[in-house]
Amino acid sequence: MRCVGRSPLLEVILFTIVAVALYFMTDWILRTVEQHRGEPLPNRNIIFFVIILVLAITSFEFIQRVLMGGPAV
């Protein structure tokens, strides 16, 4: 169900901008953790994937609730 008056193109642009921001945020989080540890994390790719997955699910759900006009939890 879409909110009346919303452009699908604007939604795609918004989600793309958020996705790029999440990528850089995840990279920053991972580099910060590695700096504090003093060494690279084992299975860095898997950890990166888990962090970006959690951030993407939560932020995209929040954006969808805001665009739909429903209560954002």
C-alpha positions as CSV (number, residue, x, y, z in Angstrom):
1,M,0.0,0.0,0.0
2,R,1.5,3.3,-1.1
3,C,0.8,6.7,0.3
4,V,-1.2,8.8,-2.2
5,G,0.8,11.5,-3.9
6,R,4.3,9.9,-3.4
7,S,6.5,9.4,-6.4
8,P,8.0,6.0,-6.7
9,L,11.1,7.6,-8.2
10,L,11.6,9.7,-5.1
11,E,11.3,6.6,-3.0
12,V,13.9,4.9,-5.0
13,I,16.2,7.9,-4.7
14,L,15.7,8.1,-1.0
15,F,16.3,4.4,-0.4
16,T,19.5,4.6,-2.6
17,I,20.9,7.5,-0.7
18,V,20.2,5.8,2.6
19,A,21.8,2.6,1.4
20,V,25.0,4.4,0.4
21,A,25.1,6.2,3.8
22,L,24.6,2.8,5.5
23,Y,27.5,1.4,3.6
24,F,29.9,4.1,4.7
25,M,28.5,4.0,8.3
26,T,29.1,0.3,8.4
27,D,32.6,0.6,7.1
28,W,33.3,3.3,9.7
29,I,31.9,1.2,12.6
30,L,34.0,-1.8,11.5
31,R,37.2,0.2,11.1
32,T,36.6,1.8,14.5
33,V,36.2,-1.6,16.2
34,E,39.3,-2.9,14.4
35,Q,41.3,0.1,15.6
36,H,40.3,-0.5,19.2
37,R,41.2,-4.2,18.9
38,G,44.5,-3.3,17.3
39,E,44.1,-6.0,14.6
40,P,41.7,-6.9,11.7
41,L,38.6,-8.9,12.7
42,P,38.5,-12.5,11.5
43,N,35.7,-13.0,8.9
44,R,35.5,-9.3,8.3
45,N,33.1,-9.7,5.4
46,I,30.6,-11.7,7.4
47,I,30.7,-9.1,10.2
48,F,30.2,-6.3,7.7
49,F,27.2,-8.1,6.2
50,V,25.6,-8.6,9.6
51,I,26.1,-4.9,10.6
52,I,24.7,-3.5,7.3
53,L,21.8,-6.0,7.3
54,V,20.7,-4.9,10.7
55,L,21.1,-1.2,9.9
56,A,19.3,-1.6,6.5
57,I,16.3,-3.5,7.9
58,T,15.7,-1.1,10.7
59,S,16.3,2.1,8.7
60,F,14.2,0.9,5.7
61,E,11.4,-0.2,8.0
62,F,11.4,3.2,9.7
63,I,11.4,5.0,6.3
64,Q,8.5,3.0,5.0
65,R,6.5,3.7,8.2
66,V,7.2,7.4,7.8
67,L,6.3,7.5,4.1
68,M,3.1,5.5,4.8
69,G,2.1,8.0,7.5
70,G,1.8,5.2,10.1
71,P,3.2,5.2,13.6
72,A,6.9,4.9,13.6
73,V,8.1,2.6,16.4
